[in-house]
Amino acid sequence: MTTIRLATEKDVPRIVELYHELTIAVSHVEQVANPSAEDYRRVFQEICADPRHELFVAEDGGRIVGTVILIVVPNLSHSATPWALVENLVVTSGHRRRGTGKMLLEHVIARAREKGCHRIELCSDKRREKAHRLYRSVGFEQSAHGFRIWF
Ligand SMILES: CC(C)(COP(=O)(O)OP(=O)(O)OC[C@H]1O[C@@H](n2cnc3c(N)ncnc32)[C@H](O)[C@@H]1OP(=O)(O)O)[C@@H](O)C(=O)NCCC(=O)NCCS
C-alpha cells in the first residue's frame, strides 16, 4: 500500500535520486553547481524550518517511490488570502500508472485548501504531455500561459 508523509532527513538521498528522473533541461546555474551531501542536508533543513514549505514522499513497502513539494505564499491581493505552488512532482519509473502521482497531487490540493489558499498552481514543460493528463484528471485547468527565465 502506498502512503504519503512528510519527508525526513534520512529520505534526502532518495529524494535527490528521484529528482534525476525529473530532469529534462539543465540550466547554466545547475551546470556549475556541485552540491555535496552536506549541502543537500542544509537545504533540506531550510525547507523544514519554513512552515510554508511541505516536502512529501510517497512510500510503498518501505521504499520511497515518489515525491512532491507544496509552497504556500502569503499574499495581499485576493482579499489577503495565500496561494499555493506545486513543484518537483516525480514518481519513480517502475511505479508509474498505479495512481501515486494522483495521490500526491490530491494530497497537496487538500493541504492548500486547509491552509486557506484561493488557488493552487503549477508550471510544467510543454513536452510533458503525460503529466498534463494527470494534472487535468485532478482538476487543474490550463487557464494561463507560463513564462520563465532559466539562469
Ligand atoms: C507524471 C508522473 C508524476 C505521473 O505519475 P504516476 O504515478 O504514473 O501517475 P498516476 O498513476 O497517478 O496517473 C494518473 C492519471 O494521469 C494520466 N497519466 C499518467 N501517466 C500517464 C502516461 N504515461 N500516459 C498517459 N496518461 C498518463 C492518466 O490519466 C492516469 O490515469 P490512469 O492510469 O487511470 O489512466 C510520472 O510519470 C513521472 O514522474 N514522470 C516524470 C517526471 C515528470 O514528468 N514530472 C512532472 C513534472 S511537471
The ligand as an SDF file (V2000), in Angstrom:
LIG
                    3D

 48 50  0  0  0  0  0  0  0  0999 V2000
    3.8990   12.3940  -14.3770 C   0  0  0  0  0  0  0  0  0  0  0  0
    4.0740   11.3550  -13.2600 C   0  0  0  0  0  0  0  0  0  0  0  0
    4.3390   12.0600  -11.9400 C   0  0  0  0  0  0  0  0  0  0  0  0
    2.7710   10.5350  -13.1770 C   0  0  0  0  0  0  0  0  0  0  0  0
    2.8670    9.6880  -12.0550 O   0  0  0  0  0  0  0  0  0  0  0  0
    2.0050    8.3560  -11.9870 P   0  0  0  0  0  0  0  0  0  0  0  0
    2.0990    7.8400  -10.6100 O   0  0  0  0  0  0  0  0  0  0  0  0
    2.3900    7.4440  -13.0770 O   0  0  0  0  0  0  0  0  0  0  0  0
    0.5480    8.9200  -12.2980 O   0  0  0  0  0  0  0  0  0  0  0  0
   -0.8230    8.1920  -11.9580 P   0  0  0  0  0  0  0  0  0  0  0  0
   -0.6530    6.7140  -11.9910 O   0  0  0  0  0  0  0  0  0  0  0  0
   -1.3740    8.7800  -10.7120 O   0  0  0  0  0  0  0  0  0  0  0  0
   -1.6900    8.6340  -13.2120 O   0  0  0  0  0  0  0  0  0  0  0  0
   -2.9440    9.2420  -13.0350 C   0  0  0  0  0  0  0  0  0  0  0  0
   -3.5110    9.6070  -14.4080 C   0  0  0  0  0  0  0  0  0  0  0  0
   -2.6520   10.5100  -15.1120 O   0  0  0  0  0  0  0  0  0  0  0  0
   -2.6280   10.1680  -16.5030 C   0  0  0  0  0  0  0  0  0  0  0  0
   -1.3040    9.6220  -16.8340 N   0  0  0  0  0  0  0  0  0  0  0  0
   -0.2420    9.4700  -16.0050 C   0  0  0  0  0  0  0  0  0  0  0  0
    0.8060    8.9310  -16.6550 N   0  0  0  0  0  0  0  0  0  0  0  0
    0.4020    8.7430  -17.9420 C   0  0  0  0  0  0  0  0  0  0  0  0
    1.0190    8.1870  -19.0890 C   0  0  0  0  0  0  0  0  0  0  0  0
    2.2780    7.7090  -19.0510 N   0  0  0  0  0  0  0  0  0  0  0  0
    0.3140    8.1320  -20.2370 N   0  0  0  0  0  0  0  0  0  0  0  0
   -0.9580    8.5650  -20.2880 C   0  0  0  0  0  0  0  0  0  0  0  0
   -1.6290    9.0890  -19.2070 N   0  0  0  0  0  0  0  0  0  0  0  0
   -0.9350    9.1790  -18.0580 C   0  0  0  0  0  0  0  0  0  0  0  0
   -3.6880    9.1310  -16.6880 C   0  0  0  0  0  0  0  0  0  0  0  0
   -4.9080    9.8010  -16.8730 O   0  0  0  0  0  0  0  0  0  0  0  0
   -3.6430    8.4350  -15.3510 C   0  0  0  0  0  0  0  0  0  0  0  0
   -4.8050    7.7470  -15.0080 O   0  0  0  0  0  0  0  0  0  0  0  0
   -4.9550    6.1830  -15.4750 P   0  0  0  0  0  0  0  0  0  0  0  0
   -3.6600    5.4860  -15.1490 O   0  0  0  0  0  0  0  0  0  0  0  0
   -6.1420    5.7230  -14.6790 O   0  0  0  0  0  0  0  0  0  0  0  0
   -5.1910    6.2680  -16.9580 O   0  0  0  0  0  0  0  0  0  0  0  0
    5.2300   10.3530  -13.6040 C   0  0  0  0  0  0  0  0  0  0  0  0
    5.0030    9.8290  -14.8980 O   0  0  0  0  0  0  0  0  0  0  0  0
    6.6150   10.9950  -13.5650 C   0  0  0  0  0  0  0  0  0  0  0  0
    7.2120   11.1030  -12.5050 O   0  0  0  0  0  0  0  0  0  0  0  0
    7.1270   11.4200  -14.7320 N   0  0  0  0  0  0  0  0  0  0  0  0
    8.4780   12.0080  -14.8340 C   0  0  0  0  0  0  0  0  0  0  0  0
    8.6060   13.3300  -14.0950 C   0  0  0  0  0  0  0  0  0  0  0  0
    7.5420   14.3180  -14.5080 C   0  0  0  0  0  0  0  0  0  0  0  0
    7.1990   14.4620  -15.6700 O   0  0  0  0  0  0  0  0  0  0  0  0
    7.0170   15.0400  -13.5020 N   0  0  0  0  0  0  0  0  0  0  0  0
    6.0860   16.1200  -13.7280 C   0  0  0  0  0  0  0  0  0  0  0  0
    6.8400   17.3710  -13.8690 C   0  0  0  0  0  0  0  0  0  0  0  0
    5.8250   18.7250  -14.3650 S   0  0  0  0  0  0  0  0  0  0  0  0
  1  2  1  0
  2  3  1  0
  2  4  1  0
  2 36  1  0
  4  5  1  0
  5  6  1  0
  6  7  2  0
  6  8  1  0
  6  9  1  0
  9 10  1  0
 10 11  2  0
 10 12  1  0
 10 13  1  0
 13 14  1  0
 14 15  1  0
 15 16  1  0
 15 30  1  0
 16 17  1  0
 17 18  1  0
 17 28  1  0
 18 19  1  0
 18 27  1  0
 19 20  2  0
 20 21  1  0
 21 22  1  0
 21 27  2  0
 22 23  1  0
 22 24  2  0
 24 25  1  0
 25 26  2  0
 26 27  1  0
 28 29  1  0
 28 30  1  0
 30 31  1  0
 31 32  1  0
 32 33  2  0
 32 34  1  0
 32 35  1  0
 36 37  1  0
 36 38  1  0
 38 39  2  0
 38 40  1  0
 40 41  1  0
 41 42  1  0
 42 43  1  0
 43 44  2  0
 43 45  1  0
 45 46  1  0
 46 47  1  0
 47 48  1  0
M  END
$$$$
